[in-house]
Amino acid sequence: MEQLEFKYDTQLLIDGTDLDEDAIRDYFLENLEGDCLLAVGGPETIKIHFHTNEPWKVLAYCATLGEIYDIVVEDMDRQSRGLQG
């Protein structure tokens, strides 16, 4: 079975003020290892989707931007083996 390069599918919402999806995307690309980045929304709410091996870094960064919620971290390797992620 093929090993995934980035194991955790990390998703969350950020509520804040003056959120800038381009600045958030740039921070991810420059400072966090992963792929399949999605950072979309407006100045008050941003949705994040990111595959990484270090989801705690995603959560720590996003928490500096505002309130984080609807947090989902799934182990895609376990899911690919038919196990609960």
Phi and psi in radians as a Rosetta constraint file:
Dihedral C 1 N 2 CA 2 C 2 CIRCULARHARMONIC -1.245 0.35
Dihedral N 2 CA 2 C 2 N 3 CIRCULARHARMONIC 2.331 0.35
Dihedral C 2 N 3 CA 3 C 3 CIRCULARHARMONIC -1.417 0.35
Dihedral N 3 CA 3 C 3 N 4 CIRCULARHARMONIC 2.348 0.35
Dihedral C 3 N 4 CA 4 C 4 CIRCULARHARMONIC -1.342 0.35
Dihedral N 4 CA 4 C 4 N 5 CIRCULARHARMONIC 2.440 0.35
Dihedral C 4 N 5 CA 5 C 5 CIRCULARHARMONIC -1.192 0.35
Dihedral N 5 CA 5 C 5 N 6 CIRCULARHARMONIC -0.733 0.35
Dihedral C 5 N 6 CA 6 C 6 CIRCULARHARMONIC -2.141 0.35
Dihedral N 6 CA 6 C 6 N 7 CIRCULARHARMONIC 2.063 0.35
Dihedral C 6 N 7 CA 7 C 7 CIRCULARHARMONIC -1.474 0.35
Dihedral N 7 CA 7 C 7 N 8 CIRCULARHARMONIC -0.591 0.35
Dihedral C 7 N 8 CA 8 C 8 CIRCULARHARMONIC -1.865 0.35
Dihedral N 8 CA 8 C 8 N 9 CIRCULARHARMONIC 2.186 0.35
Dihedral C 8 N 9 CA 9 C 9 CIRCULARHARMONIC -1.504 0.35
Dihedral N 9 CA 9 C 9 N 10 CIRCULARHARMONIC 1.969 0.35
Dihedral C 9 N 10 CA 10 C 10 CIRCULARHARMONIC -1.977 0.35
Dihedral N 10 CA 10 C 10 N 11 CIRCULARHARMONIC 2.155 0.35
Dihedral C 10 N 11 CA 11 C 11 CIRCULARHARMONIC -2.337 0.35
Dihedral N 11 CA 11 C 11 N 12 CIRCULARHARMONIC 2.515 0.35
Dihedral C 11 N 12 CA 12 C 12 CIRCULARHARMONIC -2.915 0.35
Dihedral N 12 CA 12 C 12 N 13 CIRCULARHARMONIC 2.945 0.35
Dihedral C 12 N 13 CA 13 C 13 CIRCULARHARMONIC -2.023 0.35
Dihedral N 13 CA 13 C 13 N 14 CIRCULARHARMONIC 2.545 0.35
Dihedral C 13 N 14 CA 14 C 14 CIRCULARHARMONIC -2.097 0.35
Dihedral N 14 CA 14 C 14 N 15 CIRCULARHARMONIC 2.214 0.35
Dihedral C 14 N 15 CA 15 C 15 CIRCULARHARMONIC -1.859 0.35
Dihedral N 15 CA 15 C 15 N 16 CIRCULARHARMONIC 2.241 0.35
Dihedral C 15 N 16 CA 16 C 16 CIRCULARHARMONIC -2.815 0.35
Dihedral N 16 CA 16 C 16 N 17 CIRCULARHARMONIC -2.768 0.35
Dihedral C 16 N 17 CA 17 C 17 CIRCULARHARMONIC -2.260 0.35
Dihedral N 17 CA 17 C 17 N 18 CIRCULARHARMONIC 2.488 0.35
Dihedral C 17 N 18 CA 18 C 18 CIRCULARHARMONIC 0.936 0.35
Dihedral N 18 CA 18 C 18 N 19 CIRCULARHARMONIC 0.666 0.35
Dihedral C 18 N 19 CA 19 C 19 CIRCULARHARMONIC -1.222 0.35
Dihedral N 19 CA 19 C 19 N 20 CIRCULARHARMONIC 2.463 0.35
Dihedral C 19 N 20 CA 20 C 20 CIRCULARHARMONIC -2.175 0.35
Dihedral N 20 CA 20 C 20 N 21 CIRCULARHARMONIC 1.826 0.35
Dihedral C 20 N 21 CA 21 C 21 CIRCULARHARMONIC -1.060 0.35
Dihedral N 21 CA 21 C 21 N 22 CIRCULARHARMONIC -0.584 0.35
Dihedral C 21 N 22 CA 22 C 22 CIRCULARHARMONIC -1.169 0.35
Dihedral N 22 CA 22 C 22 N 23 CIRCULARHARMONIC -0.739 0.35
Dihedral C 22 N 23 CA 23 C 23 CIRCULARHARMONIC -1.154 0.35
Dihedral N 23 CA 23 C 23 N 24 CIRCULARHARMONIC -0.677 0.35
Dihedral C 23 N 24 CA 24 C 24 CIRCULARHARMONIC -1.148 0.35
Dihedral N 24 CA 24 C 24 N 25 CIRCULARHARMONIC -0.794 0.35
Dihedral C 24 N 25 CA 25 C 25 CIRCULARHARMONIC -1.036 0.35
Dihedral N 25 CA 25 C 25 N 26 CIRCULARHARMONIC -0.774 0.35
Dihedral C 25 N 26 CA 26 C 26 CIRCULARHARMONIC -1.071 0.35
Dihedral N 26 CA 26 C 26 N 27 CIRCULARHARMONIC -0.737 0.35
Dihedral C 26 N 27 CA 27 C 27 CIRCULARHARMONIC -1.050 0.35
Dihedral N 27 CA 27 C 27 N 28 CIRCULARHARMONIC -0.807 0.35
Dihedral C 27 N 28 CA 28 C 28 CIRCULARHARMONIC -1.005 0.35
Dihedral N 28 CA 28 C 28 N 29 CIRCULARHARMONIC -0.871 0.35
Dihedral C 28 N 29 CA 29 C 29 CIRCULARHARMONIC -1.122 0.35
Dihedral N 29 CA 29 C 29 N 30 CIRCULARHARMONIC -0.559 0.35
Dihedral C 29 N 30 CA 30 C 30 CIRCULARHARMONIC -1.563 0.35
Dihedral N 30 CA 30 C 30 N 31 CIRCULARHARMONIC -0.402 0.35
Dihedral C 30 N 31 CA 31 C 31 CIRCULARHARMONIC -2.185 0.35
Dihedral N 31 CA 31 C 31 N 32 CIRCULARHARMONIC -0.252 0.35
Dihedral C 31 N 32 CA 32 C 32 CIRCULARHARMONIC -2.144 0.35
Dihedral N 32 CA 32 C 32 N 33 CIRCULARHARMONIC 2.467 0.35
Dihedral C 32 N 33 CA 33 C 33 CIRCULARHARMONIC -1.571 0.35
Dihedral N 33 CA 33 C 33 N 34 CIRCULARHARMONIC 2.273 0.35
Dihedral C 33 N 34 CA 34 C 34 CIRCULARHARMONIC 2.890 0.35
Dihedral N 34 CA 34 C 34 N 35 CIRCULARHARMONIC -2.971 0.35
Dihedral C 34 N 35 CA 35 C 35 CIRCULARHARMONIC -2.639 0.35
Dihedral N 35 CA 35 C 35 N 36 CIRCULARHARMONIC -3.098 0.35
Dihedral C 35 N 36 CA 36 C 36 CIRCULARHARMONIC 0.994 0.35
Dihedral N 36 CA 36 C 36 N 37 CIRCULARHARMONIC 0.725 0.35
Dihedral C 36 N 37 CA 37 C 37 CIRCULARHARMONIC -1.273 0.35
Dihedral N 37 CA 37 C 37 N 38 CIRCULARHARMONIC 2.308 0.35
Dihedral C 37 N 38 CA 38 C 38 CIRCULARHARMONIC -2.324 0.35
Dihedral N 38 CA 38 C 38 N 39 CIRCULARHARMONIC 2.116 0.35
Dihedral C 38 N 39 CA 39 C 39 CIRCULARHARMONIC -2.347 0.35
Dihedral N 39 CA 39 C 39 N 40 CIRCULARHARMONIC 1.736 0.35
Dihedral C 39 N 40 CA 40 C 40 CIRCULARHARMONIC -2.319 0.35
Dihedral N 40 CA 40 C 40 N 41 CIRCULARHARMONIC 2.643 0.35
Dihedral C 40 N 41 CA 41 C 41 CIRCULARHARMONIC 2.602 0.35
Dihedral N 41 CA 41 C 41 N 42 CIRCULARHARMONIC -2.665 0.35
Dihedral C 41 N 42 CA 42 C 42 CIRCULARHARMONIC -2.264 0.35
Dihedral N 42 CA 42 C 42 N 43 CIRCULARHARMONIC -2.932 0.35
Dihedral C 42 N 43 CA 43 C 43 CIRCULARHARMONIC -1.168 0.35
Dihedral N 43 CA 43 C 43 N 44 CIRCULARHARMONIC -0.259 0.35
Dihedral C 43 N 44 CA 44 C 44 CIRCULARHARMONIC -1.944 0.35
Dihedral N 44 CA 44 C 44 N 45 CIRCULARHARMONIC -0.385 0.35
Dihedral C 44 N 45 CA 45 C 45 CIRCULARHARMONIC -2.500 0.35
Dihedral N 45 CA 45 C 45 N 46 CIRCULARHARMONIC 2.295 0.35
Dihedral C 45 N 46 CA 46 C 46 CIRCULARHARMONIC -2.224 0.35
Dihedral N 46 CA 46 C 46 N 47 CIRCULARHARMONIC 2.370 0.35
Dihedral C 46 N 47 CA 47 C 47 CIRCULARHARMONIC -1.726 0.35
Dihedral N 47 CA 47 C 47 N 48 CIRCULARHARMONIC 2.319 0.35
Dihedral C 47 N 48 CA 48 C 48 CIRCULARHARMONIC -2.009 0.35
Dihedral N 48 CA 48 C 48 N 49 CIRCULARHARMONIC 2.366 0.35
Dihedral C 48 N 49 CA 49 C 49 CIRCULARHARMONIC -2.370 0.35
Dihedral N 49 CA 49 C 49 N 50 CIRCULARHARMONIC 2.228 0.35
Dihedral C 49 N 50 CA 50 C 50 CIRCULARHARMONIC -2.747 0.35
Dihedral N 50 CA 50 C 50 N 51 CIRCULARHARMONIC 2.381 0.35
Dihedral C 50 N 51 CA 51 C 51 CIRCULARHARMONIC -1.717 0.35
Dihedral N 51 CA 51 C 51 N 52 CIRCULARHARMONIC 2.223 0.35
Dihedral C 51 N 52 CA 52 C 52 CIRCULARHARMONIC -2.704 0.35
Dihedral N 52 CA 52 C 52 N 53 CIRCULARHARMONIC 2.903 0.35
Dihedral C 52 N 53 CA 53 C 53 CIRCULARHARMONIC -1.717 0.35
Dihedral N 53 CA 53 C 53 N 54 CIRCULARHARMONIC -0.069 0.35
Dihedral C 53 N 54 CA 54 C 54 CIRCULARHARMONIC -2.305 0.35
Dihedral N 54 CA 54 C 54 N 55 CIRCULARHARMONIC 1.182 0.35
Dihedral C 54 N 55 CA 55 C 55 CIRCULARHARMONIC -1.076 0.35
Dihedral N 55 CA 55 C 55 N 56 CIRCULARHARMONIC -0.467 0.35
Dihedral C 55 N 56 CA 56 C 56 CIRCULARHARMONIC -1.094 0.35
Dihedral N 56 CA 56 C 56 N 57 CIRCULARHARMONIC -0.514 0.35
Dihedral C 56 N 57 CA 57 C 57 CIRCULARHARMONIC -1.238 0.35
Dihedral N 57 CA 57 C 57 N 58 CIRCULARHARMONIC -0.638 0.35
Dihedral C 57 N 58 CA 58 C 58 CIRCULARHARMONIC -1.092 0.35
Dihedral N 58 CA 58 C 58 N 59 CIRCULARHARMONIC -0.828 0.35
Dihedral C 58 N 59 CA 59 C 59 CIRCULARHARMONIC -1.119 0.35
Dihedral N 59 CA 59 C 59 N 60 CIRCULARHARMONIC -0.746 0.35
Dihedral C 59 N 60 CA 60 C 60 CIRCULARHARMONIC -1.091 0.35
Dihedral N 60 CA 60 C 60 N 61 CIRCULARHARMONIC -0.797 0.35
Dihedral C 60 N 61 CA 61 C 61 CIRCULARHARMONIC -1.114 0.35
Dihedral N 61 CA 61 C 61 N 62 CIRCULARHARMONIC -0.866 0.35
Dihedral C 61 N 62 CA 62 C 62 CIRCULARHARMONIC -1.089 0.35
Dihedral N 62 CA 62 C 62 N 63 CIRCULARHARMONIC -0.572 0.35
Dihedral C 62 N 63 CA 63 C 63 CIRCULARHARMONIC -1.148 0.35
Dihedral N 63 CA 63 C 63 N 64 CIRCULARHARMONIC -0.384 0.35
Dihedral C 63 N 64 CA 64 C 64 CIRCULARHARMONIC -1.323 0.35
Dihedral N 64 CA 64 C 64 N 65 CIRCULARHARMONIC -0.259 0.35
Dihedral C 64 N 65 CA 65 C 65 CIRCULARHARMONIC -1.633 0.35
Dihedral N 65 CA 65 C 65 N 66 CIRCULARHARMONIC -0.379 0.35
Dihedral C 65 N 66 CA 66 C 66 CIRCULARHARMONIC 2.879 0.35
Dihedral N 66 CA 66 C 66 N 67 CIRCULARHARMONIC -2.811 0.35
Dihedral C 66 N 67 CA 67 C 67 CIRCULARHARMONIC -1.397 0.35
Dihedral N 67 CA 67 C 67 N 68 CIRCULARHARMONIC 2.258 0.35
Dihedral C 67 N 68 CA 68 C 68 CIRCULARHARMONIC -1.845 0.35
Dihedral N 68 CA 68 C 68 N 69 CIRCULARHARMONIC 2.498 0.35
Dihedral C 68 N 69 CA 69 C 69 CIRCULARHARMONIC -2.777 0.35
Dihedral N 69 CA 69 C 69 N 70 CIRCULARHARMONIC 3.092 0.35
Dihedral C 69 N 70 CA 70 C 70 CIRCULARHARMONIC 0.872 0.35
Dihedral N 70 CA 70 C 70 N 71 CIRCULARHARMONIC 0.813 0.35
Dihedral C 70 N 71 CA 71 C 71 CIRCULARHARMONIC -1.430 0.35
Dihedral N 71 CA 71 C 71 N 72 CIRCULARHARMONIC 2.224 0.35
Dihedral C 71 N 72 CA 72 C 72 CIRCULARHARMONIC -2.298 0.35
Dihedral N 72 CA 72 C 72 N 73 CIRCULARHARMONIC 2.188 0.35
Dihedral C 72 N 73 CA 73 C 73 CIRCULARHARMONIC -2.194 0.35
Dihedral N 73 CA 73 C 73 N 74 CIRCULARHARMONIC 1.991 0.35
Dihedral C 73 N 74 CA 74 C 74 CIRCULARHARMONIC -2.035 0.35
Dihedral N 74 CA 74 C 74 N 75 CIRCULARHARMONIC 2.411 0.35
Dihedral C 74 N 75 CA 75 C 75 CIRCULARHARMONIC -1.489 0.35
Dihedral N 75 CA 75 C 75 N 76 CIRCULARHARMONIC 1.751 0.35
Dihedral C 75 N 76 CA 76 C 76 CIRCULARHARMONIC -1.197 0.35
Dihedral N 76 CA 76 C 76 N 77 CIRCULARHARMONIC -0.446 0.35
Dihedral C 76 N 77 CA 77 C 77 CIRCULARHARMONIC -1.151 0.35
Dihedral N 77 CA 77 C 77 N 78 CIRCULARHARMONIC -0.800 0.35
Dihedral C 77 N 78 CA 78 C 78 CIRCULARHARMONIC -1.087 0.35
Dihedral N 78 CA 78 C 78 N 79 CIRCULARHARMONIC -0.745 0.35
Dihedral C 78 N 79 CA 79 C 79 CIRCULARHARMONIC -1.075 0.35
Dihedral N 79 CA 79 C 79 N 80 CIRCULARHARMONIC -0.689 0.35
Dihedral C 79 N 80 CA 80 C 80 CIRCULARHARMONIC -1.161 0.35
Dihedral N 80 CA 80 C 80 N 81 CIRCULARHARMONIC -0.361 0.35
Dihedral C 80 N 81 CA 81 C 81 CIRCULARHARMONIC -1.655 0.35
Dihedral N 81 CA 81 C 81 N 82 CIRCULARHARMONIC 0.161 0.35
Dihedral C 81 N 82 CA 82 C 82 CIRCULARHARMONIC 1.397 0.35
Dihedral N 82 CA 82 C 82 N 83 CIRCULARHARMONIC 0.303 0.35
Dihedral C 82 N 83 CA 83 C 83 CIRCULARHARMONIC -1.806 0.35
Dihedral N 83 CA 83 C 83 N 84 CIRCULARHARMONIC 2.845 0.35
Dihedral C 83 N 84 CA 84 C 84 CIRCULARHARMONIC -1.091 0.35
Dihedral N 84 CA 84 C 84 N 85 CIRCULARHARMONIC 2.246 0.35
